[in-house]
Amino acid sequence: MTTENIVFQIEDTPSVERPSLEKTDLGFTRYLYIVDDVKSSLILSILERKRDEAMFWAYELYFSGFKEEVLNLLEMTVHYMYSSRYPGLVRFLEKKKREWKETNAYCIVGTFVYNMISRRYDITQFVKQYCKNDELIQCIERVPTKNVPKNNIYINLEQKDVKKYITVNHAKPHYLLRTVVKYPVRKNTLDIFDHEHGMFTHQQIQSLYWHYWLYYAGASQIWKERIAKYGGVFNHERFRIDFARHEQEEEFYNKYNLEPDEQPKEIQDMNIGTGVEEQLCWVEFYEKYA
């Protein structure tokens, strides 16, 4: 997406670009991570075999309302990074996805993650598909194929195994993020995964997070439903939520006002990054994860 497609509003925060939800994929999750950052953090934590972290990111997407999206993302990752070595895994997870469509059993997301992490990935096909560095691709094509042991053992999780990831609330909502934000988002692969919000400065992201968090959280189904329940409507010109009655607005914020601008710096940094992360180029990405 180019900047010509984005709506800007700068009346009360100079030099800060604010894209309308109608024309951007930028949005926050249930616990105020940037949606696309959670997606790449999920993939990277799987590649690093950090199971608990990968589970956290997977369910941050799922319980924010991106249910089919997270399964599609995991399915795509299997296609590009596991299918050449484990065709049996592909068939197993295809069956589990069909089961999810019939049952909506959220443990199936965790089943995907567990079975991927227990196997050796191969990023060759992923790099060939998305990298534009012809020299790197030619180098990759000269690397001999590695032999890997077969793994025909498949893990099936149950609902009780993943209950700790279900969305929680707090009697004092401004304390919630301090109890549920567990991992810092991965911010060093913006170019690799071509995130739209990579065009914004950290200052601009921080302004959206501080002052317009509820509007952009509306990109997540869980927040959209909460807003609608209290009579809120999206004001795409003012980048805010308007409530029909003051009493409804007060009730909403008494229950859900996370006050991100008032959070400790370490919580804010875990949600949106620090702005000083060094970005990996494709060569560095390949060397790190090959």
C-alpha positions in Angstrom: 0.0 0.0 0.0 1.4 3.4 -0.9 0.9 6.6 1.0 -1.4 7.9 -1.7 -4.0 5.3 -0.4 -3.9 6.5 3.1 -6.1 9.2 4.8 -4.2 11.7 7.0 -5.5 13.7 9.9 -3.0 16.0 11.7 -5.1 18.6 13.5 -4.1 17.8 17.1 -0.9 15.7 16.7 1.3 17.5 14.2 3.4 15.4 11.8 1.7 12.2 12.8 0.1 10.1 10.0 -3.2 8.4 10.9 -4.5 5.9 8.4 -8.2 5.2 8.3 -9.3 1.6 9.2 -11.2 1.7 5.9 -7.9 1.9 4.0 -5.3 0.1 6.1 -4.4 -3.2 7.6 -2.9 -1.5 10.7 -4.7 -2.6 13.9 -4.2 -3.7 17.5 -5.0 -7.1 19.0 -6.9 -7.8 22.3 -3.8 -6.9 24.4 -2.7 -4.0 22.1 0.0 -5.6 20.0 0.1 -4.6 16.3 -1.6 -7.4 14.4 1.1 -7.9 11.7 3.8 -7.9 14.3 2.1 -10.8 16.1 2.0 -12.7 12.8 5.7 -12.4 12.2 6.5 -13.0 15.9 4.6 -16.2 15.6 6.6 -17.4 12.6 9.9 -16.4 14.1 9.2 -18.1 17.5 8.3 -21.3 15.6 11.6 -21.2 13.7 13.4 -20.7 17.0 11.5 -23.5 18.5 10.2 -21.4 21.4 7.1 -23.3 22.0 5.5 -21.2 24.9 6.1 -18.0 23.0 4.7 -19.4 19.8 1.6 -20.5 21.6 1.2 -17.1 23.1 1.4 -15.4 19.7 -0.9 -17.9 18.1 -3.6 -17.4 20.7 -3.1 -13.6 20.7 -4.3 -13.7 17.1 -7.0 -16.4 17.6 -8.7 -14.8 20.6 -8.5 -11.3 19.2 -10.8 -12.7 16.5 -8.4 -13.6 13.7 -9.4 -17.3 14.0 -9.3 -18.4 10.4 -6.4 -16.0 9.6 -4.1 -17.6 12.2 -4.9 -21.1 10.9 -4.3 -19.9 7.3 -1.0 -18.4 8.4 0.2 -21.6 10.1 -1.0 -23.6 7.1 1.0 -21.4 4.7 4.1 -21.7 7.0 3.8 -25.5 6.8 3.5 -25.3 3.0 6.6 -23.1 2.6 8.8 -24.5 5.4 7.8 -28.1 6.2 6.0 -29.7 3.3 9.1 -30.7 1.3 10.3 -32.7 4.3 7.1 -33.8 6.0 4.2 -34.5 3.5 2.5 -36.5 6.2 2.4 -33.4 8.5 0.6 -31.5 5.7 -2.1 -34.2 5.5 -2.5 -34.4 9.3 -2.9 -30.6 9.7 -5.3 -30.4 6.7 -7.4 -32.9 8.6 -7.2 -30.9 11.8 -8.2 -27.7 10.0 -11.3 -29.5 8.6 -12.0 -30.6 12.1 -11.8 -27.0 13.4 -14.3 -25.8 10.8 -16.7 -28.4 12.1 -16.1 -27.9 15.9 -14.3 -24.5 16.4 -12.1 -26.3 18.9 -9.5 -23.7 19.7 -7.0 -26.4 20.9 -6.4 -27.1 17.2 -4.4 -23.9 16.8 -2.0 -25.3 19.5 -1.9 -28.6 17.8 -0.6 -26.9 14.7 2.1 -25.1 16.7 3.2 -28.2 18.7 3.6 -30.4 15.6 5.5 -27.7 13.7 8.0 -27.0 16.5 8.8 -30.7 16.9 10.1 -30.9 13.3 12.9 -29.4 11.3 11.9 -26.6 9.0 13.5 -25.6 5.6 13.1 -21.9 4.7 14.5 -22.4 1.1 11.1 -22.4 -0.6 10.0 -19.4 1.5 13.0 -17.4 0.5 12.7 -18.3 -3.1 9.1 -17.2 -3.2 9.5 -13.8 -1.5 13.1 -12.7 -1.7 14.1 -10.4 -4.6 17.8 -11.0 -4.2 18.8 -13.1 -7.2 22.3 -13.6 -5.9 21.1 -15.1 -2.7 18.6 -17.3 -4.4 21.3 -18.7 -6.7 23.5 -19.3 -3.7 20.6 -21.2 -2.0 20.1 -23.4 -5.0 23.7 -24.6 -4.8 23.3 -25.8 -1.2 22.8 -29.6 -1.0 19.6 -30.9 0.4 19.9 -32.1 4.0 18.7 -35.5 5.1 16.3 -35.3 8.1 14.9 -38.1 10.2 11.3 -39.0 9.7 8.8 -38.0 12.3 5.5 -39.8 12.1 4.4 -38.9 15.6 1.6 -36.4 15.8 0.4 -34.5 18.9 -3.2 -33.7 19.5 -3.9 -31.1 22.2 -7.1 -30.8 24.1 -9.0 -27.8 25.2 -7.7 -28.1 28.8 -4.1 -27.8 27.5 -4.6 -24.3 26.2 -7.1 -22.7 28.6 -4.5 -20.3 30.0 -4.6 -18.4 26.7 -8.3 -17.5 26.9 -8.9 -13.8 27.1 -9.0 -12.3 30.6 -10.2 -9.0 32.0 -9.3 -7.1 35.1 -11.4 -5.3 37.7 -9.1 -2.3 37.1 -8.5 -2.4 33.4 -5.5 0.0 33.4 -3.6 -2.9 35.2 -4.6 -5.5 32.7 -1.6 -5.2 30.3 0.8 -5.6 33.1 -0.6 -9.0 33.8 -1.1 -10.4 30.3 1.7 -8.9 28.1 4.3 -11.7 28.3 6.6 -11.3 25.4 8.2 -8.5 23.5 7.0 -8.3 19.9 9.6 -9.1 17.2 10.3 -5.9 15.3 13.5 -6.8 13.3 11.9 -8.3 10.2 9.6 -5.5 8.9 11.1 -5.7 5.5 11.2 -9.5 5.3 7.5 -9.8 6.0 6.6 -6.5 4.2 4.5 -5.0 7.0 2.5 -2.0 6.0 3.2 -0.2 9.2 6.9 -0.3 8.4 6.3 3.0 6.6 5.6 4.8 9.9 8.2 6.0 12.3 8.2 4.7 15.9 6.9 8.1 17.0 3.9 7.8 14.7 3.1 4.3 15.9 3.5 5.4 19.5 1.0 8.3 18.9 -1.6 5.9 17.5 -1.0 3.5 20.5 -1.3 6.3 23.1 -4.1 8.4 21.7 -6.0 6.3 19.1 -5.7 2.8 20.5 -9.4 2.1 20.7 -10.0 3.1 17.1 -7.3 0.8 15.8 -8.1 -2.0 18.3 -11.4 -2.0 16.4 -9.6 -4.0 13.7 -9.9 -7.0 16.0 -13.2 -8.7 16.3 -13.1 -8.9 20.1 -12.9 -5.1 20.4 -15.4 -4.5 17.6 -17.9 -6.6 19.5 -17.2 -4.8 22.8 -17.6 -1.4 21.1 -20.9 -2.4 19.5 -22.2 -3.8 22.8 -22.0 -0.3 24.4 -23.4 1.5 21.4 -20.1 2.7 20.0 -19.7 3.5 16.3 -16.5 4.1 14.3 -15.8 7.7 13.3 -13.3 7.2 10.4 -12.8 10.9 9.9 -11.9 11.6 13.5 -10.2 8.3 14.1 -12.2 7.6 17.2 -15.2 5.7 18.6 -18.4 7.8 19.2 -20.9 6.6 21.8 -24.6 7.4 21.5 -24.9 8.2 25.2 -22.4 9.4 27.8 -23.5 6.7 30.2 -22.6 4.0 27.7 -19.2 5.5 27.1 -18.5 5.7 30.8 -19.6 2.1 31.3 -17.3 1.0 28.4 -14.2 2.8 29.7 -14.8 1.7 33.3 -14.5 -1.9 32.0 -12.1 -1.7 29.1 -9.9 1.5 29.3 -6.4 0.0 29.1 -4.7 3.4 29.1 -1.7 2.4 27.1 -0.1 5.8 27.5 0.0 5.3 31.3 1.6 1.9 31.2 5.2 1.3 32.3 7.8 1.8 29.6 8.6 -1.9 29.5 5.0 -2.8 28.7 4.8 -0.2 26.0 8.1 -1.5 24.5 6.8 -5.1 24.5 3.6 -4.0 22.7 5.0 -1.8 20.0 8.8 -2.1 20.2 11.4 0.4 21.0 12.0 2.0 17.6 15.7 1.2 17.6 15.6 -2.5 16.5 18.1 -3.3 13.7 16.3 -4.8 10.7 17.5 -8.0 9.2 18.1 -8.1 5.4 17.3 -11.2 3.4 20.9 -12.5 3.6 21.0 -12.1 7.4 17.6 -13.7 7.7 18.7 -16.7 5.7 22.0 -17.1 7.6 20.1 -16.9 10.9 17.4 -19.4 10.1 18.8 -21.7 7.4 
